[in-house]
């Protein structure tokens, strides 16, 4: 169980806790295309060009941006990789797998995160229709309005 999940549960008694060993599993510190390629190979997911960017490049960039605001491990990246490699849609993947992790993140940091995605090398985040879908979801889910001046 990761510490984020642990905080969502009731407190465990020390009598119960001493029956288990708690092992810290951290988020990789050096997230780059080489790490993502290694993971894609382990997961059996082909690195291919999707929407004019390689999957490993896009995943690396998404992971780096996300971790500035909410640390996530490789499991969510795997989910994104599987989804995008089939559907080719980074925006839906962010909505499905990343944004639910942002519950409790400040409005300001949500805005900064989205602006970084919009400025990333992933062209899909620059498309007006896709941006609108993302902005609408953020408003519906968090009550946060993303505008050009935020």
Beta strands, then each sheet from edge to edge (+ up, - down):
strand 1: 49-50
strand 2: 53-54
sheet 1: 1+ 2-
end
